[in-house]
């Protein structure tokens, strides 16, 4: 995953936060919660990978 990918994921998370706060129509985003959970997991895995690479390579 590149830095640009990571930035795109953060942008998507920002959209999901707007949904949570009721600033966007949640009915237009029926899978928003699943998407948020998936992105959180992906970002966490990326952070773990980057930490591993920093310490071990």
PyMOL commands that place a pseudoatom at each C-alpha (Angstrom):
pseudoatom trace, name=CA, resn=UNK, resi=1, chain=A, elem=C, hetatm=0, pos=[0.000, 0.000, 0.000]
pseudoatom trace, name=CA, resn=UNK, resi=2, chain=A, elem=C, hetatm=0, pos=[1.376, 3.393, -0.925]
pseudoatom trace, name=CA, resn=UNK, resi=3, chain=A, elem=C, hetatm=0, pos=[1.093, 6.704, 0.897]
pseudoatom trace, name=CA, resn=UNK, resi=4, chain=A, elem=C, hetatm=0, pos=[-1.485, 7.793, -1.692]
pseudoatom trace, name=CA, resn=UNK, resi=5, chain=A, elem=C, hetatm=0, pos=[-3.579, 4.689, -0.933]
pseudoatom trace, name=CA, resn=UNK, resi=6, chain=A, elem=C, hetatm=0, pos=[-3.365, 5.470, 2.761]
pseudoatom trace, name=CA, resn=UNK, resi=7, chain=A, elem=C, hetatm=0, pos=[-4.480, 9.071, 2.117]
pseudoatom trace, name=CA, resn=UNK, resi=8, chain=A, elem=C, hetatm=0, pos=[-7.428, 7.822, 0.046]
pseudoatom trace, name=CA, resn=UNK, resi=9, chain=A, elem=C, hetatm=0, pos=[-8.468, 5.521, 2.878]
pseudoatom trace, name=CA, resn=UNK, resi=10, chain=A, elem=C, hetatm=0, pos=[-8.339, 8.413, 5.323]
pseudoatom trace, name=CA, resn=UNK, resi=11, chain=A, elem=C, hetatm=0, pos=[-10.571, 10.426, 2.970]
pseudoatom trace, name=CA, resn=UNK, resi=12, chain=A, elem=C, hetatm=0, pos=[-13.076, 7.573, 2.888]
pseudoatom trace, name=CA, resn=UNK, resi=13, chain=A, elem=C, hetatm=0, pos=[-13.009, 7.394, 6.686]
pseudoatom trace, name=CA, resn=UNK, resi=14, chain=A, elem=C, hetatm=0, pos=[-13.782, 11.111, 6.817]
pseudoatom trace, name=CA, resn=UNK, resi=15, chain=A, elem=C, hetatm=0, pos=[-16.884, 10.487, 4.649]
pseudoatom trace, name=CA, resn=UNK, resi=16, chain=A, elem=C, hetatm=0, pos=[-17.951, 7.710, 6.992]
pseudoatom trace, name=CA, resn=UNK, resi=17, chain=A, elem=C, hetatm=0, pos=[-17.609, 10.051, 9.976]
pseudoatom trace, name=CA, resn=UNK, resi=18, chain=A, elem=C, hetatm=0, pos=[-19.966, 12.484, 8.224]
pseudoatom trace, name=CA, resn=UNK, resi=19, chain=A, elem=C, hetatm=0, pos=[-22.435, 9.620, 7.883]
pseudoatom trace, name=CA, resn=UNK, resi=20, chain=A, elem=C, hetatm=0, pos=[-22.128, 8.813, 11.585]
pseudoatom trace, name=CA, resn=UNK, resi=21, chain=A, elem=C, hetatm=0, pos=[-22.800, 12.450, 12.477]
pseudoatom trace, name=CA, resn=UNK, resi=22, chain=A, elem=C, hetatm=0, pos=[-25.878, 12.552, 10.230]
pseudoatom trace, name=CA, resn=UNK, resi=23, chain=A, elem=C, hetatm=0, pos=[-24.372, 15.025, 7.770]
pseudoatom trace, name=CA, resn=UNK, resi=24, chain=A, elem=C, hetatm=0, pos=[-24.934, 12.615, 4.860]
pseudoatom trace, name=CA, resn=UNK, resi=25, chain=A, elem=C, hetatm=0, pos=[-27.980, 10.512, 3.976]
pseudoatom trace, name=CA, resn=UNK, resi=26, chain=A, elem=C, hetatm=0, pos=[-27.295, 7.138, 5.600]
pseudoatom trace, name=CA, resn=UNK, resi=27, chain=A, elem=C, hetatm=0, pos=[-29.925, 5.420, 3.434]
pseudoatom trace, name=CA, resn=UNK, resi=28, chain=A, elem=C, hetatm=0, pos=[-27.713, 6.115, 0.418]
pseudoatom trace, name=CA, resn=UNK, resi=29, chain=A, elem=C, hetatm=0, pos=[-24.841, 4.281, 2.153]
pseudoatom trace, name=CA, resn=UNK, resi=30, chain=A, elem=C, hetatm=0, pos=[-26.353, 1.010, 3.428]
pseudoatom trace, name=CA, resn=UNK, resi=31, chain=A, elem=C, hetatm=0, pos=[-22.987, -0.715, 3.917]
pseudoatom trace, name=CA, resn=UNK, resi=32, chain=A, elem=C, hetatm=0, pos=[-21.236, 2.204, 5.576]
pseudoatom trace, name=CA, resn=UNK, resi=33, chain=A, elem=C, hetatm=0, pos=[-20.617, 0.452, 8.902]
pseudoatom trace, name=CA, resn=UNK, resi=34, chain=A, elem=C, hetatm=0, pos=[-19.129, -2.635, 7.243]
pseudoatom trace, name=CA, resn=UNK, resi=35, chain=A, elem=C, hetatm=0, pos=[-16.968, -0.420, 5.047]
pseudoatom trace, name=CA, resn=UNK, resi=36, chain=A, elem=C, hetatm=0, pos=[-15.749, 1.550, 8.060]
pseudoatom trace, name=CA, resn=UNK, resi=37, chain=A, elem=C, hetatm=0, pos=[-14.823, -1.619, 9.933]
pseudoatom trace, name=CA, resn=UNK, resi=38, chain=A, elem=C, hetatm=0, pos=[-13.001, -2.972, 6.892]
pseudoatom trace, name=CA, resn=UNK, resi=39, chain=A, elem=C, hetatm=0, pos=[-11.060, 0.260, 6.423]
pseudoatom trace, name=CA, resn=UNK, resi=40, chain=A, elem=C, hetatm=0, pos=[-10.152, 0.422, 10.106]
pseudoatom trace, name=CA, resn=UNK, resi=41, chain=A, elem=C, hetatm=0, pos=[-8.767, -3.112, 9.890]
pseudoatom trace, name=CA, resn=UNK, resi=42, chain=A, elem=C, hetatm=0, pos=[-6.854, -2.361, 6.689]
pseudoatom trace, name=CA, resn=UNK, resi=43, chain=A, elem=C, hetatm=0, pos=[-5.316, 0.808, 8.133]
pseudoatom trace, name=CA, resn=UNK, resi=44, chain=A, elem=C, hetatm=0, pos=[-4.358, -0.978, 11.354]
pseudoatom trace, name=CA, resn=UNK, resi=45, chain=A, elem=C, hetatm=0, pos=[-2.702, -3.752, 9.358]
pseudoatom trace, name=CA, resn=UNK, resi=46, chain=A, elem=C, hetatm=0, pos=[-0.830, -1.191, 7.285]
pseudoatom trace, name=CA, resn=UNK, resi=47, chain=A, elem=C, hetatm=0, pos=[0.407, 0.600, 10.403]
pseudoatom trace, name=CA, resn=UNK, resi=48, chain=A, elem=C, hetatm=0, pos=[1.574, -2.689, 11.898]
pseudoatom trace, name=CA, resn=UNK, resi=49, chain=A, elem=C, hetatm=0, pos=[3.381, -3.554, 8.672]
pseudoatom trace, name=CA, resn=UNK, resi=50, chain=A, elem=C, hetatm=0, pos=[5.082, -0.157, 8.524]
pseudoatom trace, name=CA, resn=UNK, resi=51, chain=A, elem=C, hetatm=0, pos=[6.200, -0.490, 12.159]
pseudoatom trace, name=CA, resn=UNK, resi=52, chain=A, elem=C, hetatm=0, pos=[7.529, -3.961, 11.456]
pseudoatom trace, name=CA, resn=UNK, resi=53, chain=A, elem=C, hetatm=0, pos=[9.476, -2.738, 8.429]
pseudoatom trace, name=CA, resn=UNK, resi=54, chain=A, elem=C, hetatm=0, pos=[10.877, 0.200, 10.382]
pseudoatom trace, name=CA, resn=UNK, resi=55, chain=A, elem=C, hetatm=0, pos=[12.148, -1.995, 13.206]
pseudoatom trace, name=CA, resn=UNK, resi=56, chain=A, elem=C, hetatm=0, pos=[13.246, -5.095, 11.348]
pseudoatom trace, name=CA, resn=UNK, resi=57, chain=A, elem=C, hetatm=0, pos=[14.520, -3.972, 7.953]
for i in range(1, 57): cmd.bond("trace and resi %d" % i, "trace and resi %d" % (i + 1))
show_as sticks, trace
zoom trace
